[in-house]
Amino acid sequence: MAKEIQAVMVLEILGRPAEHIKSALSELVSKLSSEKGIKVIDKVVHEPVAVKDSEDIYTTFAEVTIEFESMNSYFGIIFAYMPAHIEIISPSSFSLTNVQFNELGNKLLARLHDYDAIAKRIIAERNFAIGKLREVAPQLFKNAPQPAPQPAPAEVKEKKSKSPKKKAKKK
């Protein structure tokens, strides 16, 4: 791809105190400015505002106009910074080779596999902790419903494949 990609990205942050989230967001935008393969054209960091119906939680956001040197740097920044919104300004259309498209797809898959592994690890750790709590303090769980056992992925596939197939009606 010969032409750079220009986009506007919105980064949001939520937390407390207000001064901290503003400085944290400013640091994040500064870090973004130093990333390889991008050029920050414009940035506006907005003042924090109190979140409705909360006592001391604030939110703020930054609008950053960026020029990416490639589709890889575009997706790399999306995955690394997880913006709330991104909008490509130019170019208006793209042309990708199958090699470029495969590379992007594989990067997306790698990231999804990472998130899946994290989620599975957290679920396993939670289940282990609950099991230990049940051992040492069963009184805490007397009125709590027992969690339904989760089938292993292989069991799910077997159940799906054993389901009877419906025959089409002949007219």
FIBANU-378983 format. One record per residue: residue number from 1; x, y, z of N, C-alpha, C, CB in turn. Coordinates in nm, 4 decimals, decimal comma. Glycine has a CB too. Layout:
N
R    k    n.east   n.north      n.up   ca.east  ca.north     ca.up    c.east   c.north      c.up   cb.east  cb.north     cb.up
R  NUM         X         Y         Z         X         Y         Z         X         Y         Z         X         Y         Z
...
This chain:
171
R    k    n.east   n.north      n.up   ca.east  ca.north     ca.up    c.east   c.north      c.up   cb.east  cb.north     cb.up
R    1    0,0850   -0,1174    0,0000    0,0000    0,0000    0,0000    0,0893    0,1234    0,0000   -0,0966    0,0000    0,1223
R    2    0,0722    0,2083   -0,0986    0,1636    0,3200   -0,1151    0,1224    0,4438   -0,0358    0,1743    0,3548   -0,2602
R    3   -0,0038    0,4615   -0,0113   -0,0525    0,5841    0,0516   -0,0700    0,5670    0,2027   -0,1850    0,6265   -0,0118
R    4   -0,0374    0,6736    0,2765   -0,0561    0,6705    0,4210   -0,2049    0,6732    0,4537    0,0166    0,7890    0,4885
R    5   -0,2354    0,6281    0,5747   -0,3724    0,6288    0,6238   -0,3834    0,7390    0,7274   -0,4131    0,4900    0,6835
R    6   -0,4793    0,8257    0,7095   -0,5022    0,9312    0,8078   -0,6339    0,9009    0,8787   -0,5051    1,0734    0,7403
R    7   -0,6321    0,9092    1,0128   -0,7506    0,8751    1,0912   -0,7592    0,9635    1,2146   -0,7484    0,7267    1,1319
R    8   -0,8811    0,9731    1,2658   -0,9055    1,0400    1,3932   -0,9413    0,9301    1,4928   -1,0204    1,1499    1,3822
R    9   -0,8737    0,9317    1,6062   -0,8928    0,8296    1,7087   -0,9353    0,8978    1,8381   -0,7629    0,7458    1,7299
R   10   -1,0306    0,8353    1,9079   -1,0753    0,8859    2,0378   -1,0297    0,7873    2,1445   -1,2314    0,9056    2,0415
R   11   -0,9531    0,8383    2,2411   -0,9082    0,7583    2,3552   -0,9825    0,8081    2,4785   -0,7520    0,7674    2,3750
R   12   -1,0398    0,7174    2,5557   -1,1140    0,7544    2,6759   -1,0485    0,6922    2,7975   -1,2613    0,7106    2,6657
R   13   -1,0686    0,7582    2,9108   -1,0181    0,7042    3,0366   -1,1178    0,7402    3,1466   -0,8745    0,7597    3,0694
R   14   -1,1309    0,6493    3,2431   -1,2243    0,6643    3,3532   -1,1499    0,6346    3,4820   -1,3480    0,5710    3,3365
R   15   -1,1717    0,7130    3,5844   -1,1055    0,6850    3,7120   -1,1131    0,8018    3,8072   -0,9613    0,6482    3,6892
R   16   -1,0210    0,8031    3,9004   -1,0144    0,9113    3,9985   -0,8729    0,9239    4,0493   -1,1119    0,8871    4,1156
R   17   -0,8346    1,0341    4,0976   -0,8984    1,1661    4,0924   -0,8879    1,2254    3,9526   -0,8345    1,2613    4,1952
R   18   -0,9581    1,3346    3,9308   -0,9654    1,3972    3,7987   -0,8271    1,4341    3,7457   -1,0533    1,5216    3,8044
R   19   -0,7415    1,4861    3,8311   -0,6074    1,5271    3,7884   -0,5277    1,4072    3,7378   -0,5323    1,5957    3,9041
R   20   -0,5456    1,2937    3,8040   -0,4710    1,1736    3,7664   -0,5129    1,1231    3,6289   -0,4912    1,0636    3,8708
R   21   -0,6437    1,1178    3,6021   -0,6852    1,0634    3,4728   -0,6447    1,1567    3,3591   -0,8370    1,0399    3,4705
R   22   -0,6442    1,2871    3,3862   -0,6008    1,3800    3,2805   -0,4521    1,3616    3,2507   -0,6291    1,5267    3,3218
R   23   -0,3709    1,3492    3,3554   -0,2268    1,3297    3,3324   -0,1992    1,1925    3,2708   -0,1484    1,3448    3,4648
R   24   -0,2746    1,0907    3,3116   -0,2563    0,9571    3,2543   -0,2915    0,9570    3,1057   -0,3424    0,8537    3,3294
R   25   -0,3977    1,0266    3,0699   -0,4362    1,0337    2,9293   -0,3333    1,1133    2,8483   -0,5757    1,0971    2,9153
R   26   -0,2827    1,2193    2,9051   -0,1785    1,2976    2,8368   -0,0530    1,2135    2,8149   -0,1436    1,4243    2,9181
R   27   -0,0165    1,1325    2,9142    0,0981    1,0420    2,9000    0,0724    0,9382    2,7911    0,1283    0,9719    3,0336
R   28   -0,0503    0,8872    2,7852   -0,0861    0,7883    2,6842   -0,0741    0,8481    2,5441   -0,2290    0,7361    2,7082
R   29   -0,1207    0,9709    2,5268   -0,1103    1,0383    2,3974    0,0365    1,0646    2,3631   -0,1901    1,1709    2,3984
R   30    0,1172    1,1003    2,4620    0,2605    1,1196    2,4380    0,3272    0,9897    2,3962    0,3288    1,1751    2,5628
R   31    0,2911    0,8802    2,4621    0,3455    0,7495    2,4267    0,3046    0,7134    2,2840    0,2973    0,6411    2,5264
R   32    0,1802    0,7416    2,2495    0,1306    0,7167    2,1150    0,2129    0,7929    2,0121   -0,0168    0,7555    2,1042
R   33    0,2500    0,9155    2,0453    0,3297    0,9998    1,9544    0,4653    0,9383    1,9230    0,3497    1,1381    2,0150
R   34    0,5177    0,8569    2,0140    0,6505    0,7989    1,9937    0,6469    0,6615    1,9266    0,7214    0,7878    2,1260
R   35    0,5283    0,6128    1,8915    0,5164    0,4812    1,8282    0,5751    0,4835    1,6871    0,3689    0,4366    1,8236
R   36    0,6372    0,3730    1,6495    0,6952    0,3591    1,5162    0,5823    0,3429    1,4134    0,7934    0,2375    1,5107
R   37    0,5985    0,4089    1,2998    0,5038    0,3926    1,1905    0,3855    0,4870    1,1936    0,4540    0,2553    1,1901
R   38    0,3859    0,5814    1,2903    0,2759    0,6775    1,2953    0,3289    0,8184    1,3168    0,1770    0,6406    1,4064
R   39    0,2454    0,9136    1,2836    0,2775    1,0536    1,3059    0,1511    1,1198    1,3594    0,3291    1,1238    1,1741
R   40    0,1597    1,1789    1,4789    0,0455    1,2499    1,5359    0,0403    1,3882    1,4727    0,0555    1,2593    1,6921
R   41   -0,0710    1,4173    1,4090   -0,0889    1,5446    1,3405   -0,1516    1,6480    1,4334   -0,1752    1,5264    1,2156
R   42   -0,2492    1,6053    1,5119   -0,3191    1,6963    1,6029   -0,3703    1,6167    1,7213   -0,4361    1,7699    1,5311
R   43   -0,3784    1,6824    1,8371   -0,4324    1,6156    1,9563   -0,5015    1,7193    2,0439   -0,3196    1,5419    2,0362
R   44   -0,6148    1,6766    2,0996   -0,6899    1,7606    2,1926   -0,7285    1,6722    2,3105   -0,8172    1,8254    2,1240
R   45   -0,6784    1,7070    2,4302   -0,7141    1,6344    2,5525   -0,8174    1,7189    2,6260   -0,5872    1,6057    2,6434
R   46   -0,9348    1,6624    2,6452   -1,0454    1,7349    2,7080   -1,0370    1,7270    2,8606   -1,1800    1,6790    2,6597
R   47   -1,0961    1,8245    2,9250   -1,0982    1,8294    3,0717   -1,1860    1,7165    3,1265   -1,1500    1,9674    3,1215
R   48   -1,1491    1,6596    3,2401   -1,2303    1,5547    3,3015   -1,3652    1,6095    3,3485   -1,1551    1,4914    3,4194
R   49   -1,4654    1,5243    3,3412   -1,5976    1,5578    3,3940   -1,6423    1,4448    3,4854   -1,7011    1,5812    3,2788
R   50   -1,7212    1,4798    3,5860   -1,7726    1,3799    3,6796   -1,8714    1,2885    3,6074   -1,8403    1,4482    3,8020
R   51   -1,8638    1,1603    3,6383   -1,9567    1,0636    3,5818   -2,0898    1,0782    3,6552   -1,9009    0,9173    3,5930
R   52   -2,1970    1,0809    3,5793   -2,3312    1,0968    3,6371   -2,3593    0,9861    3,7391   -2,4390    1,0953    3,5255
R   53   -2,4205    1,0227    3,8490   -2,4593    0,9310    3,9573   -2,3403    0,8642    4,0262   -2,5510    0,8244    3,9029
R   54   -2,2247    0,9310    4,0262   -2,1107    0,8791    4,1018   -2,0549    0,9927    4,1860   -2,0007    0,8196    4,0069
R   55   -1,9893    0,9555    4,2945   -1,9395    1,0570    4,3858   -1,8051    1,1151    4,3430   -1,9276    0,9993    4,5234
R   56   -1,7128    1,0272    4,3036   -1,5795    1,0784    4,2725   -1,5115    1,0068    4,1562   -1,4929    1,0683    4,3937
R   57   -1,5898    0,9663    4,0574   -1,5334    0,9034    3,9386   -1,5481    1,0013    3,8226   -1,6036    0,7665    3,9069
R   58   -1,4394    1,0141    3,7469   -1,4348    1,1100    3,6370   -1,4016    1,0396    3,5072   -1,3324    1,2203    3,6652
R   59   -1,4352    1,1065    3,3984   -1,4004    1,0556    3,2671   -1,3459    1,1702    3,1827   -1,5227    0,9893    3,1987
R   60   -1,2582    1,1361    3,0918   -1,2057    1,2336    2,9972   -1,1696    1,1598    2,8697   -1,0823    1,3097    3,0555
R   61   -1,1482    1,2363    2,7640   -1,1115    1,1739    2,6379   -1,0200    1,2659    2,5590   -1,2364    1,1390    2,5559
R   62   -0,9507    1,2057    2,4646   -0,8621    1,2801    2,3755   -0,8989    1,2458    2,2322   -0,7120    1,2479    2,4041
R   63   -0,8972    1,3466    2,1470   -0,9161    1,3270    2,0036   -0,7795    1,3454    1,9391   -1,0234    1,4271    1,9436
R   64   -0,7348    1,2426    1,8688   -0,6009    1,2441    1,8114   -0,6103    1,2151    1,6620   -0,5087    1,1408    1,8822
R   65   -0,5559    1,3053    1,5816   -0,5484    1,2835    1,4377   -0,4109    1,2256    1,4087   -0,5735    1,4166    1,3567
R   66   -0,4109    1,1107    1,3420   -0,2876    1,0344    1,3216   -0,2708    0,9993    1,1745   -0,2878    0,9063    1,4072
R   67   -0,1449    0,9934    1,1330   -0,1120    0,9423    1,0009   -0,0353    0,8119    1,0214   -0,0283    1,0466    0,9170
R   68   -0,0875    0,7037    0,9657   -0,0259    0,5713    0,9758    0,0480    0,5429    0,8463   -0,1323    0,4607    1,0047
R   69    0,1671    0,4851    0,8567    0,2433    0,4564    0,7349    0,1949    0,3308    0,6640    0,3899    0,4422    0,7679
R   70    0,1214    0,2444    0,7373    0,0742    0,1203    0,6748   -0,0489    0,0684    0,7483    0,1860    0,0130    0,6744
R   71   -0,1118   -0,0289    0,6847   -0,2267   -0,0955    0,7465   -0,1804   -0,1703    0,8725   -0,2950   -0,1938    0,6454
R   72   -0,0590   -0,2235    0,8705   -0,0056   -0,2929    0,9877    0,0075   -0,1987    1,1071    0,1302   -0,3551    0,9550
R   73    0,0575   -0,0781    1,0837    0,0700    0,0161    1,1955   -0,0681    0,0598    1,2434    0,1540    0,1393    1,1540
R   74   -0,1633    0,0720    1,1518   -0,3023    0,1069    1,1885   -0,3597    0,0021    1,2841   -0,3922    0,1182    1,0612
R   75   -0,3545   -0,1247    1,2434   -0,4091   -0,2300    1,3289   -0,3261   -0,2501    1,4548   -0,4177   -0,3605    1,2520
R   76   -0,1956   -0,2304    1,4461   -0,1105   -0,2418    1,5648   -0,1504   -0,1420    1,6718    0,0356   -0,2214    1,5275
R   77   -0,1774   -0,0184    1,6315   -0,2194    0,0847    1,7273   -0,3577    0,0542    1,7820   -0,2185    0,2236    1,6615
R   78   -0,4477    0,0071    1,6971   -0,5823   -0,0290    1,7450   -0,5729   -0,1348    1,8548   -0,6703   -0,0811    1,6279
R   79   -0,4921   -0,2386    1,8317   -0,4798   -0,3455    1,9306   -0,4056   -0,2990    2,0557   -0,4082   -0,4653    1,8696
R   80   -0,3059   -0,2171    2,0395   -0,2254   -0,1743    2,1534   -0,2978   -0,0729    2,2414   -0,0952   -0,1155    2,1049
R   81   -0,3744    0,0171    2,1808   -0,4350    0,1270    2,2573   -0,5849    0,1122    2,2783   -0,4085    0,2567    2,1882
R   82   -0,6498    0,0229    2,2071   -0,7933   -0,0031    2,2216   -0,8750    0,1267    2,2291   -0,8186   -0,0873    2,3467
R   83   -0,8710    0,2087    2,1226   -0,9451    0,3345    2,1271   -1,0954    0,3111    2,1368   -0,9137    0,4184    2,0041
R   84   -1,1662    0,4113    2,1876   -1,3115    0,4034    2,1956   -1,3729    0,4150    2,0564   -1,3667    0,5133    2,2879
R   85   -1,3036    0,4865    1,9680   -1,3548    0,5076    1,8319   -1,2378    0,5422    1,7412   -1,4634    0,6207    1,8284
R   86   -1,2475    0,5007    1,6164   -1,1478    0,5411    1,5173   -1,2197    0,5571    1,3847   -1,0302    0,4369    1,5064
R   87   -1,1836    0,6620    1,3123   -1,2461    0,6890    1,1837   -1,1382    0,7249    1,0829   -1,3510    0,8026    1,1952
R   88   -1,1335    0,6495    0,9743   -1,0366    0,6767    0,8686   -1,0854    0,7960    0,7871   -1,0158    0,5516    0,7775
R   89   -0,9971    0,8937    0,7708   -1,0272    1,0133    0,6924   -0,9852    0,9926    0,5474   -0,9565    1,1372    0,7521
R   90   -0,8658    0,9376    0,5302   -0,8182    0,9102    0,3954   -0,7194    0,7937    0,3999   -0,7525    1,0364    0,3328
R   91   -0,7060    0,7191    0,2944   -0,7734    0,7296    0,1657   -0,9175    0,6805    0,1753   -0,6975    0,6502    0,0593
R   92   -0,9947    0,7048    0,0698   -1,1349    0,6649    0,0716   -1,1533    0,5183    0,0343   -1,2147    0,7521   -0,0228
R   93   -1,0509    0,4568   -0,0251   -1,0589    0,3136   -0,0571   -0,9200    0,2512   -0,0446   -1,1164    0,2914   -0,2008
R   94   -0,9188    0,1182   -0,0332   -0,7949    0,0448   -0,0118   -0,7825   -0,0668   -0,1140   -0,7889   -0,0119    0,1308
R   95   -0,6585   -0,1013   -0,1432   -0,6298   -0,2163   -0,2268   -0,5264   -0,2992   -0,1520   -0,5789   -0,1740   -0,3702
R   96   -0,5624   -0,4230   -0,1219   -0,4727   -0,5118   -0,0480   -0,4442   -0,6362   -0,1302   -0,5333   -0,5502    0,0888
R   97   -0,3221   -0,6848   -0,1207   -0,2902   -0,8140   -0,1804   -0,3389   -0,9224   -0,0856   -0,1367   -0,8282   -0,2089
R   98   -0,3485   -1,0440   -0,1356   -0,3896   -1,1522   -0,0474   -0,2857   -1,1761    0,0628   -0,4119   -1,2805   -0,1281
R   99   -0,1589   -1,1495    0,0359   -0,0541   -1,1643    0,1371   -0,0771   -1,0636    0,2504    0,0871   -1,1443    0,0739
R  100   -0,1051   -0,9375    0,2150   -0,1317   -0,8346    0,3161   -0,2569   -0,8693    0,3968   -0,1478   -0,6962    0,2495
R  101   -0,3608   -0,9149    0,3268   -0,4859   -0,9489    0,3940   -0,4671   -1,0684    0,4877   -0,5954   -0,9793    0,2906
R  102   -0,3907   -1,1684    0,4434   -0,3605   -1,2843    0,5286   -0,2825   -1,2422    0,6522   -0,2811   -1,3900    0,4501
R  103   -0,1855   -1,1537    0,6345   -0,1057   -1,1054    0,7471   -0,1937   -1,0359    0,8503    0,0039   -1,0098    0,6981
R  104   -0,2846   -0,9508    0,8040   -0,3758   -0,8821    0,8957   -0,4689   -0,9806    0,9658   -0,4580   -0,7774    0,8203
R  105   -0,5207   -1,0758    0,8905   -0,6085   -1,1769    0,9507   -0,5370   -1,2583    1,0571   -0,6629   -1,2698    0,8436
R  106   -0,4128   -1,2952    1,0307   -0,3370   -1,3734    1,1285   -0,3019   -1,2921    1,2524   -0,2103   -1,4271    1,0652
R  107   -0,2760   -1,1622    1,2358   -0,2520   -1,0775    1,3531   -0,3783   -1,0667    1,4374   -0,2043   -0,9371    1,3103
R  108   -0,4921   -1,0548    1,3710   -0,6198   -1,0493    1,4418   -0,6437   -1,1796    1,5172   -0,7355   -1,0218    1,3436
R  109   -0,6202   -1,2919    1,4507   -0,6374   -1,4219    1,5159   -0,5442   -1,4388    1,6355   -0,6135   -1,5340    1,4158
R  110   -0,4208   -1,3970    1,6210   -0,3253   -1,4083    1,7324   -0,3759   -1,3302    1,8531   -0,1851   -1,3569    1,6902
R  111   -0,4252   -1,2089    1,8292   -0,4762   -1,1275    1,9401   -0,5997   -1,1921    2,0028   -0,5098   -0,9852    1,8914
R  112   -0,6893   -1,2450    1,9215   -0,8084   -1,3110    1,9746   -0,7710   -1,4343    2,0564   -0,9030   -1,3502    1,8605
R  113   -0,6719   -1,5098    2,0093   -0,6258   -1,6265    2,0858   -0,5658   -1,5838    2,2194   -0,5222   -1,7069    2,0047
R  114   -0,4927   -1,4725    2,2201   -0,4378   -1,4202    2,3459   -0,5499   -1,3876    2,4440   -0,3519   -1,2945    2,3198
R  115   -0,6530   -1,3172    2,3953   -0,7656   -1,2809    2,4823   -0,8401   -1,4045    2,5305   -0,8622   -1,1873    2,4089
R  116   -0,8554   -1,5034    2,4427   -0,9225   -1,6269    2,4802   -0,8447   -1,6989    2,5896   -0,9398   -1,7179    2,3582
R  117   -0,7125   -1,7043    2,5763   -0,6290   -1,7700    2,6780   -0,6392   -1,6969    2,8124   -0,4812   -1,7754    2,6313
R  118   -0,6408   -1,5647    2,8083   -0,6541   -1,4863    2,9316   -0,7885   -1,5142    2,9973   -0,6391   -1,3351    2,9026
R  119   -0,8952   -1,5130    2,9186   -1,0287   -1,5381    2,9735   -1,0368   -1,6779    3,0347   -1,1358   -1,5218    2,8639
R  120   -0,9838   -1,7774    2,9656   -0,9874   -1,9145    3,0180   -0,9064   -1,9265    3,1463   -0,9343   -2,0133    2,9134
R  121   -0,7890   -1,8598    3,1515   -0,7072   -1,8643    3,2729   -0,7811   -1,7994    3,3898   -0,5718   -1,7941    3,2498
R  122   -0,8448   -1,6881    3,3671   -0,9184   -1,6192    3,4738   -1,0347   -1,7045    3,5231   -0,9702   -1,4828    3,4245
R  123   -1,1063   -1,7682    3,4308   -1,2171   -1,8561    3,4704   -1,1653   -1,9736    3,5525   -1,2931   -1,9074    3,3460
R  124   -1,0547   -2,0323    3,5094   -0,9966   -2,1455    3,5832   -0,9513   -2,1015    3,7227   -0,8772   -2,2059    3,5048
R  125   -0,8876   -1,9848    3,7321   -0,8435   -1,9345    3,8629   -0,9625   -1,9046    3,9532   -0,7578   -1,8081    3,8459
R  126   -1,0681   -1,8463    3,8959   -1,1890   -1,8192    3,9741   -1,2498   -1,9500    4,0252   -1,2926   -1,7413    3,8891
R  127   -1,2614   -2,0500    3,9376   -1,3184   -2,1786    3,9786   -1,2333   -2,2458    4,0850   -1,3330   -2,2710    3,8582
R  128   -1,1011   -2,2358    4,0723   -1,0114   -2,2931    4,1724   -1,0315   -2,2236    4,3075   -0,8641   -2,2809    4,1267
R  129   -1,0391   -2,0892    4,3041   -1,0581   -2,0130    4,4282   -1,1922   -2,0469    4,4927   -1,0496   -1,8616    4,4005
R  130   -1,2968   -2,0595    4,4134   -1,4281   -2,0963    4,4680   -1,4227   -2,2362    4,5279   -1,5373   -2,0891    4,3583
R  131   -1,3544   -2,3276    4,4598   -1,3400   -2,4638    4,5126   -1,2696   -2,4645    4,6472   -1,2632   -2,5510    4,4140
R  132   -1,1616   -2,3866    4,6589   -1,0896   -2,3778    4,7865   -1,1783   -2,3166    4,8946   -0,9608   -2,2945    4,7702
R  133   -1,2535   -2,2135    4,8579   -1,3451   -2,1520    4,9550   -1,4510   -2,2512    5,0007   -1,4123   -2,0278    4,8946
R  134   -1,5019   -2,3314    4,9076   -1,6009   -2,4345    4,9450   -1,5410   -2,5353    5,0433   -1,6526   -2,5084    4,8190
R  135   -1,4120   -2,5662    5,0274   -1,3453   -2,6599    5,1175   -1,3279   -2,6020    5,2574   -1,2100   -2,6992    5,0611
R  136   -1,2801   -2,4769    5,2647   -1,2462   -2,4195    5,3949   -1,3628   -2,3478    5,4623   -1,1320   -2,3238    5,3791
R  137   -1,4614   -2,3053    5,3844   -1,5753   -2,2338    5,4438   -1,7050   -2,2743    5,3749   -1,5551   -2,0808    5,4340
R  138   -1,7452   -2,4018    5,3896   -1,8666   -2,4475    5,3202   -1,9924   -2,3736    5,3658   -1,8852   -2,5965    5,3418
R  139   -1,9892   -2,3178    5,4847   -2,1060   -2,2449    5,5341   -2,1398   -2,1235    5,4475   -2,0823   -2,2005    5,6773
R  140   -2,0431   -2,0723    5,3784   -2,0682   -1,9578    5,2909   -2,1525   -1,9948    5,1689   -1,9365   -1,8978    5,2456
R  141   -2,1569   -2,1246    5,1387   -2,2229   -2,1690    5,0165   -2,3492   -2,2503    5,0413   -2,1278   -2,2497    4,9350
R  142   -2,4002   -2,2512    5,1653   -2,5179   -2,3319    5,1959   -2,6385   -2,2938    5,1110   -2,5527   -2,3187    5,3420
R  143   -2,6632   -2,1657    5,0944   -2,7801   -2,1203    5,0190   -2,7474   -2,0814    4,8756   -2,8433   -2,0035    5,0889
R  144   -2,6216   -2,0911    4,8403   -2,5817   -2,0530    4,7045   -2,6082   -2,1671    4,6075   -2,4329   -2,0133    4,7004
R  145   -2,6592   -2,1358    4,4898   -2,6820   -2,2430    4,3915   -2,5493   -2,2986    4,3406   -2,7666   -2,1910    4,2728
R  146   -2,5484   -2,4262    4,3128   -2,4283   -2,4897    4,2595   -2,4125   -2,4508    4,1128   -2,4351   -2,6445    4,2754
R  147   -2,2908   -2,4146    4,0731   -2,2719   -2,3805    3,9315   -2,2878   -2,5041    3,8441   -2,1332   -2,3169    3,9087
R  148   -2,3468   -2,4852    3,7278   -2,3628   -2,5965    3,6344   -2,2258   -2,6326    3,5787   -2,4623   -2,5604    3,5193
R  149   -2,1953   -2,7608    3,5701   -2,0653   -2,7995    3,5145   -2,0584   -2,7582    3,3677   -2,0417   -2,9528    3,5294
R  150   -1,9426   -2,7045    3,3299   -1,9224   -2,6606    3,1927   -1,8647   -2,7758    3,1112   -1,8292   -2,5371    3,1872
R  151   -1,9279   -2,8081    2,9980   -1,8734   -2,9169    2,9159   -1,7438   -2,8736    2,8498   -1,9751   -2,9613    2,8090
R  152   -1,6556   -2,9692    2,8312   -1,5312   -2,9430    2,7597   -1,5649   -2,9210    2,6128   -1,4290   -3,0607    2,7774
R  153   -1,4818   -2,8480    2,5409   -1,5109   -2,8223    2,3993   -1,5364   -2,9492    2,3179   -1,3968   -2,7463    2,3374
R  154   -1,4659   -3,0586    2,3472   -1,4857   -3,1832    2,2737   -1,6254   -3,2385    2,2982   -1,3800   -3,2868    2,3137
R  155   -1,6752   -3,2266    2,4231   -1,8090   -3,2754    2,4554   -1,9146   -3,1968    2,3790   -1,8349   -3,2662    2,6063
R  156   -1,8946   -3,0685    2,3636   -1,9906   -2,9851    2,2922   -1,9985   -3,0287    2,1469   -1,9520   -2,8363    2,3021
R  157   -1,8841   -3,0528    2,0840   -1,8826   -3,0959    1,9448   -1,9520   -3,2298    1,9275   -1,7401   -3,1045    1,8936
R  158   -1,9273   -3,3236    2,0217   -1,9897   -3,4548    2,0127   -2,1405   -3,4435    2,0217   -1,9375   -3,5466    2,1222
R  159   -2,1905   -3,3622    2,1141   -2,3352   -3,3465    2,1300   -2,3967   -3,2883    2,0040   -2,3672   -3,2571    2,2505
R  160   -2,3296   -3,1930    1,9421   -2,3827   -3,1321    1,8207   -2,3855   -3,2328    1,7071   -2,2997   -3,0098    1,7811
R  161   -2,2823   -3,3134    1,6958   -2,2756   -3,4064    1,5840   -2,3708   -3,5240    1,6010   -2,1345   -3,4571    1,5673
R  162   -2,4140   -3,5561    1,7235   -2,5039   -3,6678    1,7476   -2,6508   -3,6296    1,7312   -2,4808   -3,7227    1,8857
R  163   -2,6781   -3,5006    1,7108   -2,8171   -3,4590    1,6990   -2,8738   -3,5114    1,5676   -2,8299   -3,3044    1,7070
R  164   -3,0011   -3,5560    1,5715   -3,0603   -3,6110    1,4494   -3,0792   -3,5017    1,3451   -3,1950   -3,6789    1,4802
R  165   -3,0573   -3,5371    1,2215   -3,0722   -3,4416    1,1131   -3,2160   -3,4467    1,0651   -2,9731   -3,4712    0,9971
R  166   -3,2710   -3,3288    1,0415   -3,4083   -3,3205    0,9913   -3,4081   -3,3458    0,8425   -3,4718   -3,1829    1,0230
R  167   -3,5048   -3,4237    0,7988   -3,5167   -3,4518    0,6579   -3,6099   -3,3488    0,5949   -3,5679   -3,5955    0,6343
R  168   -3,5752   -3,3079    0,4776   -3,6574   -3,2107    0,4070   -3,7832   -3,2799    0,3576   -3,5797   -3,1461    0,2891
R  169   -3,8929   -3,2095    0,3672   -4,0204   -3,2647    0,3189   -4,0258   -3,2559    0,1675   -4,1412   -3,1899    0,3816
R  170   -4,0736   -3,3622    0,1078   -4,0898   -3,3629   -0,0373   -4,2302   -3,3174   -0,0710   -4,0616   -3,5035   -0,0968
R  171   -4,2387   -3,2396   -0,1744   -4,3706   -3,1878   -0,2143   -4,4178   -3,2562   -0,3394   -4,3664   -3,0363   -0,2361
